[in-house]
Amino acid sequence: MIFQANQTPDDGAEKTAPPRGRVQHSIIGNDLKITGDLISDGDITVHGIVEGSINISKIEAETVRISGSFSGDVKAKQVVLTETAHVTGDIMHETLEVKPGASIEGKLSRIKGAKTNGKDKVTPLKSKPSDSA
């Protein structure tokens, strides 16, 4: 059936839209591949594949794989930046994989409690003073 604005279905059921001003949560299923751009003021859960840009200000997910340009903050257990990734923003992660060619302009932080060498505590690396004076 095709409906025009302010028209109801033939079966008597009323077509309702979400209240104005309320932000919706959108889900891209794992069997869905989208080619094109996504723009959202609300949350987007992507289980499938998006070939295009996603216009949001931050990403929070279990696993994030970036192959294009993204400007905003990323928080995930696992972050993978491919050869063509260009990220401008902070990345908080448990594990981070950066392929040669990827670029990051921002701060990298390990999520507190991330395991390092089988231990729960993250120990910062200490640099040795230079021998040259």
KOLLUMSE-221879 format. One line per field, with one value per atom (N, C-alpha, C): residue number from 1; x negated, y negated, z; residue in one letter. Coordinates in steps of 0.02 Angstrom, whole numbers. Each point is the difference from the previous one (the first is absolute). Layout:
BEGIN
num <- c(NUM	...)
u <- c(X	...)
v <- c(Y	...)
w <- c(Z	...)
residu <- c(A	...)
! end
This chain:
BEGIN
num <- c(1	1	1	2	2	2	3	3	3	4	4	4	5	5	5	6	6	6	7	7	7	8	8	8	9	9	9	10	10	10	11	11	11	12	12	12	13	13	13	14	14	14	15	15	15	16	16	16	17	17	17	18	18	18	19	19	19	20	20	20	21	21	21	22	22	22	23	23	23	24	24	24	25	25	25	26	26	26	27	27	27	28	28	28	29	29	29	30	30	30	31	31	31	32	32	32	33	33	33	34	34	34	35	35	35	36	36	36	37	37	37	38	38	38	39	39	39	40	40	40	41	41	41	42	42	42	43	43	43	44	44	44	45	45	45	46	46	46	47	47	47	48	48	48	49	49	49	50	50	50	51	51	51	52	52	52	53	53	53	54	54	54	55	55	55	56	56	56	57	57	57	58	58	58	59	59	59	60	60	60	61	61	61	62	62	62	63	63	63	64	64	64	65	65	65	66	66	66	67	67	67	68	68	68	69	69	69	70	70	70	71	71	71	72	72	72	73	73	73	74	74	74	75	75	75	76	76	76	77	77	77	78	78	78	79	79	79	80	80	80	81	81	81	82	82	82	83	83	83	84	84	84	85	85	85	86	86	86	87	87	87	88	88	88	89	89	89	90	90	90	91	91	91	92	92	92	93	93	93	94	94	94	95	95	95	96	96	96	97	97	97	98	98	98	99	99	99	100	100	100	101	101	101	102	102	102	103	103	103	104	104	104	105	105	105	106	106	106	107	107	107	108	108	108	109	109	109	110	110	110	111	111	111	112	112	112	113	113	113	114	114	114	115	115	115	116	116	116	117	117	117	118	118	118	119	119	119	120	120	120	121	121	121	122	122	122	123	123	123	124	124	124	125	125	125	126	126	126	127	127	127	128	128	128	129	129	129	130	130	130	131	131	131	132	132	132	133	133	133)
u <- c(-42	42	-44	22	-35	44	-31	37	-28	43	-21	6	-29	2	72	11	65	53	-21	47	-7	54	-2	7	-25	7	73	13	67	28	-43	24	22	-1	22	-55	-58	-56	-28	-18	-25	-75	-27	-71	-25	-46	-25	-74	-21	-71	-23	-65	-24	11	8	11	-59	15	-53	-46	-65	-50	-27	31	-24	-50	-59	-53	11	-4	10	-66	2	-57	8	-48	3	-46	23	-39	-9	-62	-16	-15	43	-6	-61	-21	-60	9	61	12	9	-16	12	-66	-6	-58	28	-25	23	-56	15	-47	28	-33	24	-15	23	-16	57	-18	48	-10	55	-2	51	-22	46	-16	53	-9	2	21	6	-52	10	-45	10	-54	2	-38	33	-34	-9	-64	-14	-27	40	-22	-21	26	-14	-58	2	-54	26	-37	16	-59	12	-50	20	-28	17	-18	25	-17	58	-18	49	-12	48	-8	27	-44	16	-61	8	-55	-44	24	-42	23	-45	15	-14	48	-11	25	-45	18	-47	18	-43	-61	12	-54	13	-53	5	-55	18	-48	12	-50	7	-43	31	-35	1	34	5	-16	28	-11	52	-21	46	-26	44	-17	45	-29	38	-38	31	-32	23	-45	14	-14	48	-11	23	-47	17	-51	21	-47	-54	20	-47	8	-55	1	-51	21	-44	4	-58	-4	-36	35	-30	-46	-31	-48	29	66	32	36	-10	35	-34	41	-23	46	-25	40	-25	47	-14	43	-31	36	-35	25	-30	25	-44	18	-13	52	-6	12	-46	2	-30	16	-36	-55	18	-50	6	-58	-2	-47	25	-41	1	-60	-7	-41	31	-35	-43	-57	-42	41	-6	38	57	23	54	-27	43	-22	48	-28	39	-23	47	-14	43	-29	37	-38	33	-31	22	-47	14	-1	52	3	24	-32	25	56	51	56	-24	16	-22	23	-45	17	-19	-26	-22	-58	-2	-52	-64	-55	-65	-42	-23	-40	34	65	37	16	-20	13	53	38	53	-26	-58	-24	-40	10	-38	-57	-62	-59	-27	-7	-26	-74	-20	-69	-41	-60	-44	-56	-14	-53	-67	-53	-67	-26	-36	-30	-51	-4	-47	-71	-46	-71	-34	31	-31	15	-49	11	-19)
v <- c(59	-59	-62	-51	-64	-51	-37	-51	-68	-49	-69	-29	-58	-31	-7	11	-6	48	55	49	63	35	61	60	59	60	21	39	23	46	35	47	-32	-67	-35	-12	32	-12	-69	-34	-68	0	-37	-6	-53	19	-47	-12	-61	-18	-14	7	-16	-73	-17	-70	-43	-61	-46	-15	-6	-15	61	56	61	34	16	31	76	28	71	38	64	44	42	-5	37	60	55	62	23	13	29	73	45	72	31	58	33	28	3	24	-58	-61	-60	-33	-18	-38	-64	-57	-65	-33	-23	-39	-70	-46	-69	-29	-61	-36	5	3	1	-63	-33	-59	11	-9	12	-45	-23	-37	48	61	50	54	53	57	43	28	48	62	57	64	32	14	29	71	49	69	21	-35	16	-42	-16	-36	-65	-55	-65	-21	-5	-26	-71	-47	-70	-34	-59	-36	5	0	-2	-65	-45	-66	0	14	-3	-29	-20	-34	47	60	48	71	46	71	35	39	45	68	49	67	52	63	55	3	-2	3	-54	-38	-53	11	0	5	-60	-43	-60	6	-11	5	-66	-50	-65	-55	-59	-57	-4	-14	-9	-57	-46	-55	4	16	8	48	16	45	72	47	71	33	42	39	71	48	69	47	62	50	12	9	14	-52	-34	-50	21	2	15	-58	-28	-53	29	4	29	-51	22	-41	-66	-3	-60	-40	16	-35	-67	-51	-67	-22	1	-16	-65	-46	-61	2	14	6	49	6	43	72	48	70	33	27	38	73	44	69	47	64	53	25	16	20	-46	-16	-46	29	4	22	-55	-25	-54	26	5	24	-56	17	-51	-40	-66	-43	-36	28	-32	-63	-49	-60	-16	-25	-18	-69	-44	-65	-6	17	1	39	12	34	73	45	71	16	35	19	71	38	67	-5	40	1	31	-31	24	72	42	70	43	-30	39	44	61	47	-11	-1	-5	58	42	59	42	8	42	-34	-63	-36	-53	-17	-49	-72	-11	-67	-22	-62	-27	-41	19	-34	-46	-65	-44	14	-9	9	-59	13	-54	-6	-61	-10	-10	26	-8	-69	-32	-64	9	-48	4	-6	37	-3	-61	-29	-57	-64	-46	-62	-58)
w <- c(0	0	0	-31	-1	35	46	37	-13	2	-3	70	10	66	23	65	32	-27	-28	-26	43	12	40	-45	22	-40	-9	-51	-14	54	37	49	66	3	60	50	-9	45	-13	52	-7	-6	-49	-9	49	45	49	-9	13	-3	71	13	67	16	64	19	-23	-22	-22	57	-16	50	36	-8	32	-46	27	-39	-2	-58	-10	1	14	-4	-63	-45	-64	3	-30	-1	-72	-19	-65	13	-22	13	-33	26	-26	-70	-25	-68	-49	23	-41	-19	-64	-24	-30	25	-24	-39	-60	-39	-4	34	3	68	11	61	50	65	54	42	17	43	55	63	55	59	34	62	59	-12	53	-6	37	1	-62	-25	-55	22	-3	12	-68	-18	-65	10	-19	0	-70	-49	-70	-26	-64	-33	-28	11	-29	-43	-66	-46	-17	36	-7	65	10	62	49	64	54	37	-1	29	71	48	71	35	64	34	40	16	37	-14	11	-9	66	25	57	-21	2	-24	30	-10	20	-46	-66	-50	-51	-17	-50	-50	-64	-55	-45	-7	-40	-62	-58	-64	-38	26	-33	48	-12	43	54	62	55	44	16	44	62	57	62	45	56	48	-9	15	-6	68	23	60	-15	5	-15	31	11	24	-52	-62	-54	-55	-17	-54	-52	-63	-56	-49	-16	-50	-61	-55	-61	-34	-54	-37	-23	-11	-27	53	64	54	15	11	20	57	61	59	31	11	36	62	57	63	46	60	50	-7	14	-4	68	31	62	-18	22	-24	51	-7	35	-45	-63	-49	-60	-29	-57	-52	-62	-57	-51	-17	-48	-59	-57	-60	-29	-32	-31	-51	4	-45	36	55	39	34	11	35	57	54	60	23	10	29	62	57	62	53	55	57	1	15	8	74	25	70	6	44	14	51	-10	47	65	55	66	9	24	10	-59	-53	-58	21	-23	20	-41	36	-31	25	-44	18	54	-6	47	66	9	62	-14	53	-8	4	29	9	-61	-22	-55	29	-16	25	-55	15	-52	-15	-62	-19	23	26	21	-51	-20	-50	36	-32	27	-19	46	-19	-56	-43	-56	24	-30	17	-31	-51	-33	37	4	35	-43)
residu <- c(M	M	M	I	I	I	F	F	F	Q	Q	Q	A	A	A	N	N	N	Q	Q	Q	T	T	T	P	P	P	D	D	D	D	D	D	G	G	G	A	A	A	E	E	E	K	K	K	T	T	T	A	A	A	P	P	P	P	P	P	R	R	R	G	G	G	R	R	R	V	V	V	Q	Q	Q	H	H	H	S	S	S	I	I	I	I	I	I	G	G	G	N	N	N	D	D	D	L	L	L	K	K	K	I	I	I	T	T	T	G	G	G	D	D	D	L	L	L	I	I	I	S	S	S	D	D	D	G	G	G	D	D	D	I	I	I	T	T	T	V	V	V	H	H	H	G	G	G	I	I	I	V	V	V	E	E	E	G	G	G	S	S	S	I	I	I	N	N	N	I	I	I	S	S	S	K	K	K	I	I	I	E	E	E	A	A	A	E	E	E	T	T	T	V	V	V	R	R	R	I	I	I	S	S	S	G	G	G	S	S	S	F	F	F	S	S	S	G	G	G	D	D	D	V	V	V	K	K	K	A	A	A	K	K	K	Q	Q	Q	V	V	V	V	V	V	L	L	L	T	T	T	E	E	E	T	T	T	A	A	A	H	H	H	V	V	V	T	T	T	G	G	G	D	D	D	I	I	I	M	M	M	H	H	H	E	E	E	T	T	T	L	L	L	E	E	E	V	V	V	K	K	K	P	P	P	G	G	G	A	A	A	S	S	S	I	I	I	E	E	E	G	G	G	K	K	K	L	L	L	S	S	S	R	R	R	I	I	I	K	K	K	G	G	G	A	A	A	K	K	K	T	T	T	N	N	N	G	G	G	K	K	K	D	D	D	K	K	K	V	V	V	T	T	T	P	P	P	L	L	L	K	K	K	S	S	S	K	K	K	P	P	P	S	S	S	D	D	D	S	S	S	A	A	A)
! end
